[in-house]
Amino acid sequence: MQPLGAEAIPHAPAPAGGEAAHQVQFFIPATASLQERRPRTLKHDDSFAVFDHNGDALSGPGSPEGIFYRDTRHLSHLYLTIEGRRPMLLSSTMRDDNATLTCDLTNPDLYEDGRLKLEHDLIHVRRSRFLWKAACLERLVVRNYDERRRRISLEIAFEADFADLFEVRGTRRARRGEKHPPRLAAGRVTLGYTGLDGNHRVTTLSFEPAPAQLAGNRAVFSFDLEPGEARSLFAEISCGAEEADHSPRRAFFVALRDARRARRASAALAASITTSNEVFNEGVRRSISDLYMLVTETPEGSYPYAGIPWFSTVFGRDALITALQTLWFDPSIARGVLRHLAANQARAQDAVADAEPGKILHEVRYGEMAELGEVPFRRYYGSVDSTPLFVMLAGGYLRRTGDLATLRQLWPSIQAALGWIEHHGDRDGDGFVEYGRQTIEGLVNQGWKDSHDSVFHSDGTLARGPIALAEVQAYVYAAWLAAGDIAGRLGHPGEATRYRERAEALRAAFDRTFFDEALGTYVLALDGEKRPCRVRTSNAGHALATGIAYPERAGSVVRTLMAGDSFCGWGVRTVASGEARYNPMSYHNGSVWPHDNALIAAGFARYGFRHEAARVFEGLHAASTYIDLHRLPELFCGFRRRRAQGPTFYPVACAPQAWAATAPLFMLQSSIGLGFDPERGQILFEQPVLPGFLDQVVLDNLTVAGNAVAVSLRRSGSQVVVEVLKRSGPVGVLVVH
């Protein structure tokens, strides 16, 4: 997933001039590998931070580190030294719930006039840090483990470049706004910038105790420490409004209490997962923590931002798929996503924003460049799939919860989305939904594979639009069916019948036009001349996930996707090896994406291929065991899995990424055949299968119709035995073998 204009493979050179230049205008450079840095990330609502393992943010060309708020980097440099030297790293850990980053540091050998002044490992510094309400709060504890009294000098150097996120990503600007001289007060310094958009942005750093020396770019502290004595230093870095004079120490403890309460409250809404595999348990805990870290509270409810560092904002497609993957686990996320996207649905035509009435958001940005129109992201609608996914999620939410009250509120937005599908999405009246940007600044490709070269013919020629993608037709099919179910439940039988008839007509046309007997699968897309792009891609798996595929096609599609040129051992590649543009190191033409594979596994399970779904599940789990924090990234390279070796990482993949974090949750649901019937108050397990790395799964606080149940699924020979451990209310558990 790339925002508008970021279609280039990151290591590809930008073409010079003309339309091609717009295709790579905002590409992410590969000069700073996130995998090499393995940064520590924190987030709360509209702020996020990227630090190195020491807890520093080191400025420099291509550095993504710093503290960001609403798409502006409010702190670009943060550097701690002891007696003028960088401390040595002992450990750097994130709490399991992502609430705090803790870095343990110690002094190196310190010399003065060529003589050893302080031997290493005698001074210990523990940094504890978290984000809360547009502020970064930190406590440093300095302890003397020497046998004699020591005077220790600590310096914190800092700087704020107020760079727009797209500048950080590599976009060059001809002009910038004005940086203001630092303003100093007792224990506090304020850094300011007025952008070309007229907005005044400030960063305030407050310290307690007050530094011995304070300048506009550094704070120096001196501690006299007896043997074994510890002293604390508190720092608060506030983004946005200028802070009134208050105690950073008190702010730290009050915010820490509130942050932990908020995380406990959000986690209480969700089911809990425990399995026989402790490594998988660690990965699932990290997935859940990442999900709730990325969730931002909006006026309409909880909304998962897409990922850190490049996508920490509202994305329509990403949030919709994330919500689909977590419907079984926490349906309140889907409710928040639906309500927020409905509130921001396009009402009128706007070519620059690729907006048309009824269309669902692609991306929102708040930075200076978006405000000025230097990047067209302020409120951008250039995705072809967000609108059908919106209706599809609404239907899934109703099936999961039975919440008719919310669906009644959403019904006008659902009807508007269907109107867009019918009147704007189908550009030539052939029954298929196509895309094509309205201006040269718009996104070239508007499906989830939005690289400029991701849609092509078998000879490698790029497809020209308007383009009808295979998976988009699958989403539209699911949207018509969902609309039929919703209309029926809301008492609109005529509309329900019409929508279901539209779905069946599309299904038949899709089979005739998109299935290719010679390929054994669905073609990638139809180009503007209705010529099929005869390329084997992972997109076909999404057709299985929505049910648009006729049952007699499913076996062939599964075999094609699980063949060695598509399934690399870690997962299904976006493009099969041997295809013209296959490149395992590319963004969309041979890489492996966890969310893509989760949808494919769901499609396999839907048509009864649960063992194949379990193989995909096993591949991604195996990959996670080689990854820092067991955190699945946005994507990794599609090289073949080799014995006793981990996957090859993609240099600028975001981690955490919402739809990657929730992929294991969705794959678990697919494997065990978990479903819900809120009208009957039942939880269903249809032909449950456990992947080879799991012998038992325990699900607690699994809710339906306001009641909860805890169940155990245990392998017994070739079967899976489901046992109810406890009930809260009249919940039925039905197992279908």
Secondary structure, DSSP 4 states (H G I P E B T S, - for coil): ---TT--S-TTSPPPPSHHHHHHTTTPPPTTS-HHHH--EEEEETTEEEEE-TTS-B--STT---EEEETTEEEE-EEEEEETTBPPEEEEEEE-TTS--EEEEEE---EEETTEEEE-TTSEEEEEEEEE-SSEEEEEEEEEE-SSS-EEEEEEEEEE----BHHHHTT---S---EEEEEEEETTEEEEEEE-TTS-EEEEEEEEESPPSEE-SSEEEEEEEE-TT-EEEEEEEEEEESPPPS--HHHHHHHHHHHHHHHHHHHHHTS-EEEES-HHHHHHHHHHHHHHHHHEEEETTEEEE--BTTTB-S-BHHHHHHHHHHTTTT-HHHHHHHHHHHHHT---S-BTTTTB-TTPPP-EE--SHHHHHTSSTTTEE---SSHHHHHHHHHHHHHHHH--HHHHHHHHHHHHHHHHHIIIIISSSSSSS--B--SSTTS-S--SS--STTSSB-TTSPBPPSSBEEHHHHHHHHHHHHHHHHHHHHTT-HHHHHHHHHHHHHHHHHHHHHHEETTTTEE-SEE-TT--B----BTHHHHHHHHT-S-HHHHHHHHHHHHSTTTB-SSSB-SB-TTSTT--TTSSSSS-B-HHHHHHHHHHHHHTT-HHHHHHHHHHHHHHHTTSGGG---S-B--PPP-TT--PPBPTT--SSBHHHHTHHHHHHHHHHTEEEETTTTEEEEES----TT-SEEEEEEEEETTEEEEEEEEEETTEEEEEEEEEESS-EEEEE-
